[in-house]
Amino acid sequence: MIKCGSVIIESADRKLSATLVLKQEGDRDRLFPTEKVRQTYESILSRFYLSYSSNSTMEALYTGYNNSIDEWGWHEFADRTLNSSNSIIHEGYSSNYSAATNLYLVRKVLDQYVSKETEAIKSTFDCLFALSYYPLGILWENVVYAETPDDIESTLRAPQINFKELFTTFEPDMYKAMHVLPALQEGMIVISKNVPRGILGKMYIQTGEYVKAFEQFTAIIESGQYALEADVKQAYSNSSKELIYSFPNSQMQPYYTFIHATEQVPVITYTEVLLSAAECALKVGNSAQAQQYVEEVIRRKSNSGIILQIKNSKDLEPIWKEYLGGTFTYFAFLKRNGLAEDVLDIESFRTLFPIPFIELTVNPNILQNPGY
């Protein structure tokens, strides 16, 4: 148990007093002493895993990673004919909020404890909370955000905010996490500080803040903790050297069936960091640095030996699709570089997903995305 307590000590005549603070640091490996509590924790994480797996499947099919889908509901992603009545859209949309609410509740409980260990665990949950909202910002952009998602009444009346406002909301917690979290992941529930760096980088690059994004990506690169793997199976395996954050894949999930039948579902990878750093370098006029990062990826992952000359973000598109397809990064890349309409052959309004019809009936402050 990680607890703090205090005892007031007084002199016999009660003219003098002092407070003795007792700090019980606890044993991180025994943070959850009962099987019931451990199962609860794993259940909460599994909801986050389920939502992110669903997001990644939707994004991958929508961007053409697998075009041979004829199953009911899913084919509308591959065909890019989504509508607000699609049940998979609704399930994916609501699962993000369900995961966020559960992560928030755990974080709220952890606020009762004050120690170095619990601060790291709190920051881990802050990062997962941000990651649960990130896909909403990418796929829908106009997101309902409630500061207290466990308050059902306020959530049902919460207004929409755009993705830039949403990402700004998480900035303070991510910077705090970079200072609190360790350099390397520790055990089951404490992630490394490179995860909030990656989250900030992903958010900054999406809002066009390339200098800030480049700073975060280069910090990960300079940490020297990661290396590229030659193929997808190894890259998304339990022994991968390039996974910065991931979670176990499941044969029960569509991601395993339609996208990658690998041991892990990637969330932040070293390949993404290098190609994102290359994109940032191009945007700030450092084409030589961009070329270096791209060549590092191609030399490790390509058997052709052909090194392409990268002059702009459009030149990155086929490389991004080939090496990062199915990792919930390609759609975001296309959108921020104004390539989605041409590459995916879609109308401009389809660069956003439709908000599920049922959500519009529940919250009167929600407006449907244009075109649907």
C-alpha positions as CSV (number, residue, x, y, z in Angstrom):
1,M,0.0,0.0,0.0
2,I,1.2,3.5,-0.8
3,K,-0.1,5.9,1.8
4,C,0.8,9.0,3.7
5,G,-0.4,10.0,7.1
6,S,0.3,12.4,9.9
7,V,0.4,12.6,13.7
8,I,0.2,15.7,15.8
9,I,2.7,15.6,18.7
10,E,2.1,18.0,21.6
11,S,4.1,18.9,24.8
12,A,2.5,18.0,28.1
13,D,1.3,21.6,28.7
14,R,0.1,21.8,25.0
15,K,2.1,25.0,24.4
16,L,4.2,23.3,21.8
17,S,3.1,21.1,18.9
18,A,4.5,19.6,15.8
19,T,3.2,17.4,13.0
20,L,5.0,14.2,12.2
21,V,4.4,13.1,8.6
22,L,4.6,9.3,8.0
23,K,5.3,8.3,4.4
24,Q,4.8,4.7,3.4
25,E,6.3,4.3,0.0
26,G,5.0,0.8,-0.6
27,D,6.1,-1.8,-3.1
28,R,5.3,-1.0,-6.7
29,D,5.4,-4.7,-7.6
30,R,2.6,-5.3,-5.0
31,L,0.5,-2.3,-5.8
32,F,-2.5,-4.5,-6.5
33,P,-2.4,-7.1,-3.7
34,T,-5.6,-8.9,-4.6
35,E,-6.6,-10.8,-7.7
36,K,-9.9,-8.9,-7.8
37,V,-8.2,-5.5,-8.0
38,R,-5.8,-6.8,-10.6
39,Q,-8.6,-8.1,-12.7
40,T,-10.4,-4.7,-12.4
41,Y,-7.2,-2.9,-13.6
42,E,-6.8,-5.3,-16.5
43,S,-10.5,-4.9,-17.4
44,I,-10.1,-1.1,-17.6
45,L,-7.0,-1.4,-19.8
46,S,-8.7,-3.9,-22.0
47,R,-11.4,-1.3,-22.8
48,F,-8.7,1.1,-23.9
49,Y,-7.1,-1.6,-26.0
50,L,-10.5,-2.5,-27.5
51,S,-11.2,1.1,-28.5
52,Y,-7.8,1.8,-30.0
53,S,-7.9,-1.5,-31.9
54,S,-11.3,-0.5,-33.3
55,N,-10.0,2.9,-34.3
56,S,-6.9,1.4,-36.0
57,T,-9.1,-1.0,-38.0
58,M,-11.5,1.7,-39.2
59,E,-8.7,4.0,-40.2
60,A,-6.7,1.3,-42.0
61,L,-9.7,0.0,-44.0
62,Y,-10.8,3.6,-44.8
63,T,-7.3,4.4,-46.2
64,G,-7.1,1.3,-48.4
65,Y,-4.8,-1.0,-46.3
66,N,-7.2,-3.9,-47.1
67,N,-9.7,-3.4,-49.9
68,S,-11.1,-7.0,-50.0
69,I,-13.7,-6.6,-47.2
70,D,-17.2,-7.7,-47.9
71,E,-18.5,-8.2,-44.3
72,W,-21.6,-6.2,-43.4
73,G,-20.7,-2.8,-42.1
74,W,-17.0,-3.0,-42.6
75,H,-17.2,-2.8,-46.4
76,E,-18.5,0.8,-46.1
77,F,-15.0,1.7,-44.7
78,A,-13.2,0.1,-47.6
79,D,-15.7,1.6,-50.1
80,R,-15.6,5.0,-48.3
81,T,-19.4,5.2,-48.2
82,L,-19.9,5.8,-44.5
83,N,-23.1,7.2,-43.0
84,S,-24.2,8.2,-39.5
85,S,-26.2,5.0,-39.1
86,N,-23.3,2.6,-39.5
87,S,-23.2,0.5,-36.3
88,I,-19.4,0.0,-36.3
89,I,-19.0,3.8,-36.4
90,H,-21.2,4.1,-33.4
91,E,-19.5,1.3,-31.5
92,G,-16.0,2.8,-32.3
93,Y,-17.1,6.3,-31.3
94,S,-18.7,5.3,-28.0
95,S,-15.9,2.9,-27.1
96,N,-13.4,5.8,-27.0
97,Y,-15.6,7.7,-24.5
98,S,-16.1,4.6,-22.5
99,A,-12.3,4.0,-22.3
100,A,-11.7,7.6,-21.4
101,T,-14.2,7.6,-18.6
102,N,-12.8,4.4,-17.0
103,L,-9.2,5.8,-17.3
104,Y,-10.4,9.0,-15.7
105,L,-12.0,7.1,-12.8
106,V,-8.8,5.2,-12.0
107,R,-6.8,8.5,-12.2
108,K,-9.3,10.1,-9.8
109,V,-8.7,7.3,-7.3
110,L,-5.0,7.6,-7.6
111,D,-5.1,11.2,-6.5
112,Q,-5.7,10.0,-3.0
113,Y,-2.1,8.7,-2.9
114,V,1.1,10.9,-2.8
115,S,4.4,9.2,-3.6
116,K,7.0,9.1,-6.3
117,E,5.6,5.7,-7.5
118,T,2.0,6.8,-7.7
119,E,2.9,10.0,-9.5
120,A,4.4,7.9,-12.3
121,I,1.3,5.7,-12.4
122,K,-0.9,8.8,-12.5
123,S,1.1,10.1,-15.5
124,T,0.7,6.8,-17.2
125,F,-3.0,7.1,-16.9
126,D,-2.9,10.7,-18.1
127,C,-1.1,9.5,-21.2
128,L,-3.6,6.7,-21.9
129,F,-6.4,9.2,-21.3
130,A,-5.0,11.5,-24.0
131,L,-4.5,8.6,-26.3
132,S,-8.2,7.6,-25.9
133,Y,-9.2,11.1,-27.2
134,Y,-6.5,11.4,-29.9
135,P,-8.4,9.1,-32.4
136,L,-11.6,11.1,-31.9
137,G,-9.7,14.3,-33.0
138,I,-8.3,12.6,-36.0
139,L,-11.4,10.8,-37.3
140,W,-14.1,13.3,-36.2
141,E,-12.2,16.5,-35.4
142,N,-15.1,18.1,-33.6
143,V,-15.1,16.3,-30.3
144,V,-17.3,16.4,-27.2
145,Y,-14.9,16.9,-24.3
146,A,-16.1,16.8,-20.6
147,E,-13.6,17.8,-17.9
148,T,-15.4,15.3,-15.6
149,P,-16.5,12.4,-17.8
150,D,-17.8,10.5,-14.8
151,D,-20.5,13.2,-14.4
152,I,-23.2,11.9,-16.8
153,E,-25.3,15.0,-16.7
154,S,-22.5,17.4,-17.6
155,T,-21.2,15.0,-20.3
156,L,-24.7,14.9,-22.0
157,R,-24.6,18.7,-22.2
158,A,-20.9,19.1,-23.1
159,P,-20.2,21.2,-26.2
160,Q,-18.0,20.2,-29.1
161,I,-14.4,21.5,-29.4
162,N,-12.1,21.3,-32.4
163,F,-9.1,19.0,-32.4
164,K,-6.6,21.8,-31.8
165,E,-8.4,22.9,-28.6
166,L,-8.7,19.2,-27.7
167,F,-4.9,18.6,-28.1
168,T,-4.1,21.8,-26.2
169,T,-6.1,20.4,-23.2
170,F,-3.6,17.6,-22.8
171,E,-0.4,19.6,-23.1
172,P,0.3,20.3,-19.4
173,D,-0.2,16.7,-18.4
174,M,2.1,15.5,-21.1
175,Y,4.9,17.9,-20.1
176,K,4.5,16.8,-16.5
177,A,4.6,13.2,-17.5
178,M,7.9,13.7,-19.3
179,H,9.4,14.8,-16.0
180,V,7.7,12.2,-13.8
181,L,8.0,9.1,-15.9
182,P,11.3,7.0,-16.1
183,A,13.5,6.8,-19.1
184,L,12.5,3.1,-19.6
185,Q,9.2,1.4,-19.1
186,E,9.0,-0.2,-15.7
187,G,6.9,-3.3,-15.3
188,M,3.3,-3.5,-16.1
189,I,1.9,-0.1,-15.3
190,V,4.6,2.6,-15.7
191,I,5.4,3.7,-19.2
192,S,8.5,5.6,-20.4
193,K,8.7,9.4,-20.8
194,N,9.1,8.8,-24.6
195,V,5.3,8.0,-24.7
196,P,4.2,11.6,-23.7
197,R,6.9,12.9,-26.0
198,G,5.4,10.8,-28.8
199,I,1.9,12.0,-28.0
200,L,2.9,15.7,-28.0
201,G,4.8,15.2,-31.3
202,K,1.7,13.6,-32.9
203,M,-0.5,16.4,-31.6
204,Y,1.8,19.2,-32.6
205,I,2.5,17.9,-36.1
206,Q,-1.3,17.6,-36.7
207,T,-1.9,21.2,-35.7
208,G,1.0,22.5,-37.9
209,E,3.4,23.3,-35.0
210,Y,6.3,21.7,-36.7
211,V,9.1,23.2,-34.6
212,K,7.6,21.9,-31.4
213,A,6.8,18.5,-32.9
214,F,10.4,18.2,-34.3
215,E,11.7,18.8,-30.8
216,Q,9.7,15.9,-29.3
217,F,10.6,13.5,-32.1
218,T,14.3,14.3,-32.0
219,A,14.3,13.8,-28.3
220,I,13.1,10.3,-28.8
221,I,15.6,9.6,-31.5
222,E,18.5,11.0,-29.4
223,S,17.5,8.8,-26.5
224,G,19.0,5.9,-28.4
225,Q,16.6,3.4,-27.0
226,Y,15.0,2.2,-30.2
227,A,15.9,0.6,-33.4
228,L,14.1,-0.3,-36.7
229,E,13.0,-3.8,-37.4
230,A,13.2,-5.2,-40.9
231,D,9.6,-6.5,-41.2
232,V,6.1,-6.0,-39.8
233,K,5.9,-9.3,-38.0
234,Q,9.1,-8.5,-36.0
235,A,8.3,-4.8,-35.7
236,Y,5.0,-5.5,-33.9
237,S,6.2,-8.5,-31.9
238,N,6.7,-8.9,-28.1
239,S,10.5,-8.6,-28.6
240,S,10.4,-5.6,-31.0
241,K,13.0,-2.9,-30.6
242,E,11.0,-0.3,-32.3
243,L,7.7,-0.2,-30.3
244,I,7.6,2.9,-28.1
245,Y,4.0,2.0,-27.0
246,S,1.8,-0.8,-28.0
247,F,-0.6,-3.4,-26.5
248,P,-1.3,-7.1,-27.0
249,N,-3.2,-8.0,-30.1
250,S,-6.1,-10.4,-29.9
251,Q,-7.4,-12.9,-32.4
252,M,-10.9,-11.9,-31.3
253,Q,-10.5,-8.4,-32.7
254,P,-11.1,-7.3,-36.3
255,Y,-7.6,-5.7,-36.3
256,Y,-6.1,-9.1,-36.1
257,T,-8.3,-10.4,-38.9
258,F,-8.2,-7.5,-41.3
259,I,-5.0,-5.6,-40.6
260,H,-2.1,-7.2,-38.8
261,A,-2.1,-10.7,-37.3
262,T,0.9,-9.7,-35.0
263,E,1.5,-10.1,-31.3
264,Q,1.2,-6.4,-30.6
265,V,-1.0,-3.5,-31.8
266,P,1.3,-0.5,-32.5
267,V,0.4,2.9,-31.1
268,I,3.8,4.8,-31.3
269,T,6.6,3.3,-33.3
270,Y,10.2,4.3,-34.1
271,T,9.3,4.2,-37.8
272,E,6.6,6.8,-37.2
273,V,9.0,8.9,-35.2
274,L,11.6,8.9,-37.9
275,L,9.2,9.7,-40.7
276,S,7.4,12.3,-38.6
277,A,10.8,13.9,-37.9
278,A,11.5,13.9,-41.6
279,E,8.2,15.6,-42.3
280,C,8.9,18.3,-39.7
281,A,12.4,18.8,-41.1
282,L,10.9,19.4,-44.6
283,K,8.4,21.9,-43.2
284,V,11.2,24.0,-41.5
285,G,13.5,23.9,-44.5
286,N,16.0,21.2,-43.4
287,S,15.7,18.9,-46.4
288,A,19.1,17.2,-45.7
289,Q,18.0,16.1,-42.3
290,A,14.7,14.8,-43.7
291,Q,16.5,12.8,-46.3
292,Q,18.7,11.2,-43.7
293,Y,15.8,10.0,-41.6
294,V,14.0,8.7,-44.7
295,E,17.0,6.8,-45.9
296,E,17.5,5.2,-42.5
297,V,14.0,3.8,-42.7
298,I,14.3,2.6,-46.4
299,R,17.7,1.0,-45.9
300,R,16.4,-1.1,-43.0
301,K,13.0,-2.0,-44.4
302,S,13.4,-2.2,-48.2
303,N,15.1,-4.9,-50.2
304,S,15.2,-2.8,-53.4
305,G,18.2,-0.7,-52.4
306,I,16.5,2.3,-54.1
307,I,16.8,5.5,-52.2
308,L,14.3,8.1,-53.2
309,Q,14.9,11.9,-53.1
310,I,12.5,13.6,-50.8
311,K,11.7,17.2,-51.7
312,N,8.3,17.6,-50.0
313,S,5.6,15.9,-48.0
314,K,4.0,14.5,-51.1
315,D,7.1,12.5,-51.7
316,L,6.7,10.9,-48.3
317,E,3.2,9.6,-49.0
318,P,4.1,6.3,-50.7
319,I,6.8,5.6,-48.0
320,W,4.4,6.4,-45.2
321,K,1.7,4.1,-46.7
322,E,4.2,1.2,-47.2
323,Y,5.9,1.3,-43.8
324,L,3.2,2.7,-41.6
325,G,0.0,1.3,-43.1
326,G,-2.4,0.0,-40.4
327,T,-0.9,2.0,-37.6
328,F,-3.4,4.8,-37.3
329,T,-1.0,7.3,-38.8
330,Y,-1.6,7.3,-42.5
331,F,-5.0,9.1,-42.5
332,A,-3.7,11.8,-40.2
333,F,-0.6,12.3,-42.5
334,L,-2.8,12.6,-45.6
335,K,-5.2,15.1,-43.9
336,R,-2.5,17.5,-42.5
337,N,-0.8,17.6,-45.9
338,G,-3.9,18.2,-47.9
339,L,-3.6,14.9,-49.8
340,A,-6.6,12.9,-48.5
341,E,-9.0,13.9,-51.2
342,D,-6.8,13.0,-54.2
343,V,-5.1,9.9,-52.7
344,L,-8.3,8.4,-51.4
345,D,-10.5,9.7,-54.2
346,I,-13.1,11.2,-51.8
347,E,-15.1,14.4,-51.5
348,S,-13.8,16.9,-49.0
349,F,-16.5,16.2,-46.4
350,R,-15.3,12.6,-46.2
351,T,-12.0,13.6,-44.7
352,L,-14.1,13.5,-41.5
353,F,-16.2,10.5,-40.2
354,P,-19.9,11.0,-39.6
355,I,-21.0,11.4,-36.0
356,P,-23.3,8.5,-35.1
357,F,-26.9,9.5,-35.4
358,I,-27.8,8.3,-32.0
359,E,-25.3,10.7,-30.4
360,L,-27.0,13.6,-32.0
361,T,-30.3,12.6,-30.3
362,V,-28.7,12.3,-26.9
363,N,-26.7,15.6,-26.7
364,P,-28.5,18.7,-28.2
365,N,-25.1,20.5,-28.3
366,I,-23.6,18.2,-30.9
367,L,-23.7,19.2,-34.6
368,Q,-23.2,16.6,-37.4
369,N,-20.1,17.0,-39.5
370,P,-20.9,18.8,-42.8
371,G,-22.0,16.6,-45.7
372,Y,-23.6,13.8,-43.7
